[in-house]
Amino acid sequence: MKKFFITVVLLFCVACAEITPHSGTGFWHTPIPADAPLDANSSNYTNEFIRQLHAYYGTVSITLDTFNAPVYIVKPGTPTTTVKQWLCQANSRPSPELQAQFANVPIPANAASSPDSDGELTIYDPTSDTLWEFWKMQNVNGNWQACWGGQLKNYSKSEGVFPWPFGATATGLPLMAGQITAEELQKGQINHVIGLSLVDAADKSIFSWPANRSDGRNPHGLPNQIPEGTRIRLDPTLNVDALKLTPVGKIIAKAAQTYGFVVWDKSGALTLRGQGVLSYTTQGLANPYPALLDGKQNWAILQNFPWDKLQFLPQNYGK
């Protein structure tokens, strides 16, 4: 796999001096050429996406309050703790390697995981350039525990993917890298690939780089199921400004034309992830999203988005 180096982009908070790093010069921030080849099955995949859109609630939502990762950028001197591996599932097995990654994690006193069944949480330490992600993270009587996750050392010089089989997503792609932040919406520009969750996906034996695994299931062998890790873009010839989209919808559409989406997980609905609102409110800041979204509900933000104009890139595109 081709190595690349990552520039840390510092995005300043809406109302504070916190910074949110994003991996920079690898696939996450590499524009897709207008003449990039499309997958031979692109039109069939687009039809499958539209099928899922109609079958599951008729929209693509942006998660803001739940089912996303609050992100905490820790300051020097933040006390560290060991996060215990929690065997939360019937088939869970102790992982000494994971437990080693969970040692000495700097967790701010105000940190909180997402208030849902996934319980995700992201920690980034700029001093050591280390990223931690946790799945089913919880604080029990002052002690943190998580079912899974991972540590990515030298984040700013890494490939931007957790090593197999670690990380909070089903593909090993970091949540922090593909989430949409309030700061990006405030400045009106998203300069990275956006993570996309499907409801149905190709069997886990079929996945595409940059994913290094999948949790897809296709027990009935249905055709044209989209592999996790697939790169998707919006037709770059569309005039987005002429479309009847919300302001946020236009920001996302332009990013989708330039950087595209990547299928990074499955969900109960078609979703994009906003950076968890707890990233802001647990620091005593106001929830930035209502004003940025003109008060619209998360399911209404992408109304009229031209999903039928999606284009699917070949398997392992950009590897």
N, C-alpha and C positions, 0 to 999 in steps of 0.2 A: 504494500500500500504506500502510495506517495506521501512522504512527510511534508508538512508545511508548517509555517510559523504563523502565530496568531498575534495580532495587534490588539491590545486591550483598549477598547473605546470607552471613554469615561462620559457617561450620560448623567447630567446633574439632575437631582430630584426636583420635583415641582416646588417644594417648599423647604428644602433642607440641603445640606452639603454632602449627603450620601452619594455614592457613585455605584452604578451598575455596570459591571464589565460584560462585554460580549466578545466571544472569539472572533478574530478579525480577518485574516487573509486566506483562510481555507475555504471550503465549499460554502460555509455559512455566509460569507460576505463576498463571494465571487459572482458577479453578474452573469446571467445566462445569455450567450450571444443570440441575437435575433434569428440567425440562420442555424441555430442548433438543430441537430436531427431529432425527429420525433420517433417514439416507439411505433413499430408497425401496428400495434394494437391500440394506439392512442384513442381513436374514435370509439372503440368498444369500451375502453376504460372510462371515457367521458360518459358514455351511456350508463355504465354501472354506477358511476358517481351520482348521476341524476336519479337513477333508481333508488339509491339509498336516501337521497335528499327527499324524495316524495314519500318513501316508506317510513322515515324517521323524522317526524315533526315538521317537515317542509321547510327547514331552514338550517343554516350553519350558525351556531351560537358562539359567542366569545365568553369563556368562563372568567369571572372576575372575583367572586366571593368564595367559590369553592372549586374543587377539582382543578387546581393549579398550585404552583409552588410559591409561597412567600419566600422572598430572597432577603438575606441579611448579609451585609458587607461589614465584616468585623473590624474593629479598631485594634491597634497594637495593645497588647496587655490584656486582652479579653481572656478571662479564665477558661481553661480547657476542662473537658470532662470526657469520660468514656461512655459512648452510647452502646448499650447492650443489645446484641442481636435478639430479637423477639421472634420466637417460632410461632408465627400467627396462623399458619395454615397446616392442614393435616399432613401435607407432603413436605413441610419445611424441614430442613436439616441444618445442623450447626455448620458454620463456615469459618474456620480459623482465619482464612485470608480476609474475609469480610470483617471479622471482629478486629483484626489488626488495623484495617482501614478506619474503623470506628473509634480508635483510641485517640485521645488528645485532640478532641474537636472543640474549637473555640465557639461556644454558643452564648450569644448575648442573653442577659437576664430577661429581656422582653420578648424573646423569640417564641413563636407559636406556629405549629404546623397547621395545614389547611383543615378546616372543620368539617371533614367528610370522611368517607370510608377509605380513601387513599392516604390521607394524612401526610401529604408531601411537604418537604421543607428543604431549602437550599441555603448553604452557608458558603461564603467565599472570603478567604483571607488574603488580601493583597500582599501582606508582608511575606508570606511563604508561597504565594501564588498557587494556593491549593483550593480546590472546589470539592465540596461534599454535597451529595444529594441523598435524601432519605425517603423511603416509602413506608407508609403505616408507622409514622413517627408519633410518639406520645410521651408525655411527662407523667410518670407515676410516682407520686410522693417525693418529688424533687429529683427523680432519676429518669434520664432519657432512655428510651428504647425504640428500636425500629426493626421492622421485619426484613427490609432489604434496602439497597442503595449502593453507594460506592464513593470512593475518593479518587479525584483526578489531580495528580501532582503536576506542577509546572504547567498550569492551565494555559497560560499565555504562549506556551511553546508546544502545546500538544496538538493532536489531530482533531480535537474538538469532539471526541467520542470516548465514552467510558470503555475501558478494556472489558472484553467478554468475561463473565456474564453480569457485570456490575452496572449500576445506575438505576434510576427510578423509573425510566420508561421501559417499554417492552423491547426497544431497539438499541438501547445503550446511548441514545442521543440526549445530551443534557437539556433539561427543562429550561434553564436560564438562557441558553443560547437561542431558543426558538420561541420564547414567550414575547408578547407585545407589552411594552412598558408604557406607563402614563407619560414618561418623559418623551418618548418617541411620538406619541399622539400630540403632545403639546407642541413639539417643534414641527409636526406635520410631515414626518419622513421616517420610514422604517428601512434601514440599510442592512437587512439580513434575511435569510431564508426563514419562513414562518412554519412552525410545527403544526401539523394537521392530524387530527384523530378521526378515524373511520369507525363505523359500527361493524361492518363485515370486511374481512381481508383474506388474502390468499393463505393457504396452509403455512404453518410456521416453518416448513421445510423450504419455502420459497420466499426469499427476501432479497433486497437490493442494497448495495452500498449507497450511503454510509451506514446503514443499519448493520449490526453484527449479529442480530438474532431477531426473532419475531414471536408473537403469541397468537398469530392468525390461526383460524380454523375454517376448513371448508369440507365438512364431513360428507356432503352430498356431491362433491366434485363439480360444483357449478362453474361454468366458464367465465372468463374475464374478471375474476376476482383480483383485486389490486394488491400487489405485494407490499408489505411494510418496507419502508426505506425508499419507496418510489419518489422521484422528483417530479413535480408538477408545476406548470406555470400558466398564467393567463395570457391569451393571445396578445403578443406585443404590438400588433397593429391596431388594436382597439383604441378609440379616443375616449379615455376614461373620464375626462372632464365633461364630455357630452352625455354621460350616463346619469340616470336619476338615482344616484347613490347618496347616502349620508356623507358628511365630510370624512368621518372615520372610514367608511366604506371605500372612498376614493383613495385614502392613504394606503389602505391594505391592497387595493387593486393595483396601484402603481408598484408597490413592493412585489406583488405577485407577478407582474410583468417582468420585472428586472431580476429578482432573486428567486421567486417561486415559493412553493410549499414543499415540505417533505413529510411523508406519512411516518409518524413516529410512535403511534400507539393506537389502541382501540378504545372506544368509549361507548356509552349508552346512547350517544347522539353524535352527529357530525359537529366537531368543535375545533376552534382555535383557542389558545390560552392567553389571557392577559396575565401580567405579573400579579400575584396574589395581593389583594387589597390589604392584607395584614402586614405586608412589607411597609406600608405607610402608617396605618392606624395604630399599630402597636408601638410606634415611635411618637405617638401623640399628634400625628398629622391628620388633617382632614382627608377623607376619601376623595381622591382626585378624579375618579371616573365619572360621576354624575354630570359634572360640568363639561368634561371633555366629550361626553356622549350625548349632550343636549337632553339628558334625562331619559333617553330611550332605554328600554329593557335590552338585556344582552342578546335575546333572540331576534330583536328587530334591527340591530345595528347593520347587518349585511343584507337587508331587504333589497331586492332588485339586482343583486350581484350577478354578473353574467357567468354563472357556473357552467353553462353549456359551451362556453368558449375556453374551457380548460384544455391544455395540451400536456400530454404525458411524455416524459423523456425516456430514453432507452434504459433498460436495466443496467445498474452499476454506472450510470452516467456520472462523469467527473472523477471516477476512481483513478 
